[in-house]
Amino acid sequence: MMQQSIVLPLKGLRLEDIALVGGKCASLGEMITHLSELGIQVPNGFAITTNAYYAFIQQSGLEDFIKSEIKKIDFDNIESLRRSGLRIRQAISNTKFPYELSSEIIEAYEALSESYEQSYTDVAVRSSATAEDLPDASFAGQQETYLNVRGNASLIDAVRNCFASLFTDRAISYRENFHYDHFAIGLSVCVQKMVRSDLGSSGVAFSIDTETGFKDVVLINGSFGLGEMVVQGAVSPDEFISFKPLTKQGFPAIIEKKLGNKDKQMVYGNNADERVKIIQTDKSQQQKFCLNDEQIIQLSDWVCQIEDYYSQLKSHWCPVDVEWATDGLSGELFIVQARPETIHSNRDISTITAYAMEEQQPKKELLRGIAVGDKIATGKVNILYSLDKRITEGAVFQKGDILVTDMTDPDWEPIMKMAAAIITNKGGRTCHAAIVAREMGVPAIVGCGNVTEILSIGQEVTASCAEGDEGIVYEGVLNFSTREIDLKQLPEIKTAVKLNVASPSLAFKFAALPNKGVGLAREEFIINNYIKVHPLAILHHKALKDESLSSEITKIISGFVSEEQYFIQKLSFGIAKIAAAFYPNEVIVRFSDFKSNEYYNLLGGQYFEPKEENPMIGWRGASRYYSDKYKEAFGLECKAIANVRNHLGFKNVVVMIPFCRTPKELEKVYTVMKEYGLERGIDGLKVYLMAEIPSNIILAKEFAKNIDGFSIGSNDLTQLTLGLDRDSSLVADLYDERNEAVKMMISNLIDIAKASNVQVGICGQGPSDHPDFAQFLVEKGIDSVSVTPDALVKTIYAIHACENKIHV
């Protein structure tokens, strides 16, 4: 009986009903039926089954016509695809809906309206294709959705248009590309009560990092108003990331909050002919996050529960992609769609292809945006403002061109697959276009702002998505390299190899590499690239009476309650992102070690930094932390670490003190740390000392009494042991960490650390650049070697050769 049904309520549907009601309806039914008891709210509705679609096609006599049109298509000719697709859609839209089908649909709609105590309730009418969420291809967004549909006639029109959307250009091309029979795929339609997110917010969420496939996070994108603006990429959304293992333990483990450019929003229209409209977002809303922390955690918790439920149901890990909405009237959160994530969950992570820009070449940066993927591509810019340009100006887009446009949507799929790279003014990394680009393996840089004004047609550029979560467009054709790394082939070693990680945006990518944690995470990179303001300027800019500076800082801290909270939270997010990537392995975070000339260059830094003749051996590291002139700025760092460990739950974070000249100075630093909420030994907090000054080795026994480990900074240690400036080309030939004096320093330190029962490691390029240096360290019994990710593979091979040679 169920197989013959035209309409079925969502409640009671299961995933195995996909052939009858499509992926969207089946998934919604599964959640309503089985996850509502967990508190997950899903709006009610009903499914118009594929029986209705097939009956409509057969009774209208359209099947033969559609098959004939598809046979005519030359899939290498975009104009041919567009002509036939348009004729098919027009034929479906102009066909009268059979009465026996429409009457049953209207009856179900009226019953739904009555359940909400309305005559004609507002509903979302969404296409639900039977191939939409198969594990080997993402059909998400290939068919249409109609929002704020009210009334019987409007509903039937929307259903018929959903049927027609099974034959959009992108859908026809997509099925052909994946070798799906066009008539083996049926279309169901989901009719679901609207959530009043036009008065609230909405967006998408993934139970996986969409760029790297990192499994332990929930990635949320959102904006004010109806969710189509985020899905279509019409706005650059807010972005939030939470860490699943700790949120499941009850910690509010939000590890990223980025304010998007939410300048527009979609709301309900004012009349029957205008179901929705796009308006400007109020300035006050643009400067606010669309979700508060409580909502972020609640949504993250729901996404985790949905992932866990589907994984159990399918007997394998099943990450999910959901759409969510908050109701502006009730303030409640709802899940309005869920589907399996189909890209990274099917990827082989044992082999990594690493893209890297060649360093020794001049580079002129033109603009930045959000990186989609991790590849690099070069080509000629081809600016398209609409798809119509393909026809009005001939077949202007050539395979290998760089597609530049305001924004792409899934309609552009046939042309996107011809592009070497895609660059857009608008969009976020979870919009449909980004998902399609990622699936096709085409690098994309989205949300650039004004790329169509900066670049010109025919201009040669290089688009790089291999340098973090920001994509960079460079002028000209630059050289880059690719390298295949088969992680299964790496040899086993006994010496612990850790990673030096500077950029939080690359942490999830590096987490896939074999490692024993992070031996060095520098705060300087986070402060310089994420915070961008001198910490004392953050605290005291208003007293400086510099209106330009205050205006810039006010703009930078948008979305945060105060200047101090901005610094603490942004630093927390950067540290937490690295800690999450390598959890539960230890992550050693080094307190800031800017020199005065480097701090001077931060926004507002000129007001607080002295002019030093030799900043390299001046006011840096520990000497700043207890200084009356800098102490409160160091306090912000301590508060950020305390927040990461105690509030967010990352107990794997430990700290390291750099450039600490004497044991007495160490005591002073500890006093200030305690004042700001950090104390060695409390809640398992470990403190490491950067061993980079000869006094650290000479007084190693004294230092060892009050620390948990040493980390050898071979760069500064070599400089200060040999008395040379490592930045000077005049003495560069003398710089060598294998110098006997340096090796004697390191040897003594390792011996003292072992005798004192504290850890000792090294963070530097030496072991990977010089196999004999690696052998020296392994022979001495060093506990760990920490290197940059690009040096990891050769370091492992170097250590393996050393261990075999000395039979460790």
PELINCOR-V352576 format. One line per field, one symbol per residue. ss: DSSP state (H for helix, E for strand, L for the rest). phi: phi as a letter, one per 30 degrees, with the letter a starting at -180 (. if undefined). psi: psi as a letter, one per 40 degrees, with the letter a starting at -180 (. if undefined). A space follows every 10 residues. Layout:
BEGIN
ss->???
phi->???
psi->???
END
This chain:
BEGIN
ss->LHHHLLEEEL LLLLHHHHHH HHHHHHHHHH HHHHLHHHLL LLLLEEEELH HHHHHHHHHH LLHHHHHHHH HHLLLLLHHH HHHHHHHHHH HHHLLLLLHH HHHHHHHHHH HHHHHLLLLL LLEEEEEEEL LLLLLLLLLL LLLLEEEEEL LHHHHHHHHH HHHHHHHLHH HHHHHHHLLL LLLLLLEEEE EEELLLLLLL EEEEEELLLL LLLLLLEEEE EEEELLLHHH HHLLLELEEE EEEHHHHLLL LLLEEEEELL ELLEEEEEEE ELLEEEEEEE LLHHHHLLLL LLHHHHHHHH HHHHHHHHHH HHHHLLLLLE EEEEEELLLL LLEEEEEEEE LLLHHHLLLL EEEEEEELLL LLLLEEEEEE EELLLEEEEE EEELLLLLHH HHLLLLLLLL LEEEELLLLH HHHHHHLLLL EEEELLLLLL LHHHHHHHHH LLEEEELLLL HHHHLLLLLE EEEELLLLLE EEEEELLLLE EEEEEEHHHL LLLLLEEEEE ELLHHHHHHH LLLLLLLEEE EEHHHHHHHH HLELHHHHHH HHHHLLHHHH HHHHHHLLLL LLHHHHHHHH HHHHHHHHHH HHLLLLEEEE LLLLLHHHHH LLELHHHLLL LLLLHHHLLL LHHHHLLLLL HHHHHHHHHH HHHHHHHLLL LLEEEEELLL LLHHHHHHHH HHHHHLLLLL LHHHLLEEEE ELLHHHHHLH HHHHLLLLEE EELHHHHHHH HHLLLLLLHH HHHHLLLLLH HHHHHHHHHH HHHHHHLLEE EEELLHHHHL HHHHHHHHHH LLLEEEEEHH HHHHHHHHHH HHHHHHLL
phi->.ddcdcbbdd djdbdddedc bidddddddd dddccdddjd cbddlbccdd eddddddddd idedddeddd dddcdccddd ddddeddddd dddccddedd dddddddddd dddddchbdb ddbccbdbdd cdbddcacce idccbbchdb jddddddddd ddedddbded dddddddcic ddcdccbcbc cbedcdddcb balbbbcadd cciddcbccb caadjddddd ddidbcddbb bbcdeddddj ddddcabbdd ccdbbcbddc bddbdbbcbd deedddccdd bdeddeddde dddddddddd dddciaebdb bbcbacdddc idcbccaaad dccddcddcd bccccbdddd adbcdcabad dcibcbbblc dbcccadded cdcidddcej dcdbadacbe edeedddddd abbbdcjbdc deddddeddd icdbbcidjb ddcdcbeidd bcccccbjdc dbccdiccdb bbbdbcddcd ddbcddcccc bccedcdddd ddddacjcda cddeddddcc dibdeddedb ddddhcdddd dddedddejc dadddedddd dedddddddd dcecddbccd eebdddddde ddeidddbcd ccdbdebcdb hedddcdddb edddeddddd dddddcddjd dddbcbcchc dbedddddde ddedecjbbe jdhidcbccd cbbeddddce dddddbbclc bdcddddded dcibddccdd bddddaddee ddddeddddd dddddcibdb bbbldedddb eddddedddd iedabcbded cddddddddd dddddchd
psi->dddeidhhid heiideeddd eidddddddd dddeedeeeh hhiiaihhid ddddddddde fedddddddd dehheehddd dddddddddd dddehhhhdd dddddddddd dddddefidg ihihhhigie edfieeiheh ediihhifhh iddddddddd ddddeefidd dddddddefh hdeehihihh hhhihfedeb iiaiiifihe deeheeihhh iiiiaieddd defeihiihi hihdddddee igghehhhhi ggeiihiiie idegdiihii hiddddeiie iidddddddd dddddddddd dddefihgii hihiihhede eiiiheiiii hecdeeihee hhhhhhhhdg ihhhhdiiah hhafihiiah hhhheidddd ddeagdhihe ihhhidiiie deddddeeid ihhidiiiee idddddddde fhiihifecf deddiihehh ihhheefaeh ihhihihihi iihhhhddeh ihidhhhiih hdhdeedddd deihifaheh hhdddddddd deihddddde ddeefgdddd ddddddehei didddddddd dddddddddd deheihhhhh iifiiddddd eiheddeehi hidgddfbgi bddddehdee dddddddddd ddddddddeg eehiihhifh didddddddd dddddeehhh dhfehihihh gehdddddfd dddddfieii hhgddddddd defiheehed edeehheeid dddddddddd dddddefiih aihieddddh ddddddddde fidihhiide eddddddddd dddddef.
END
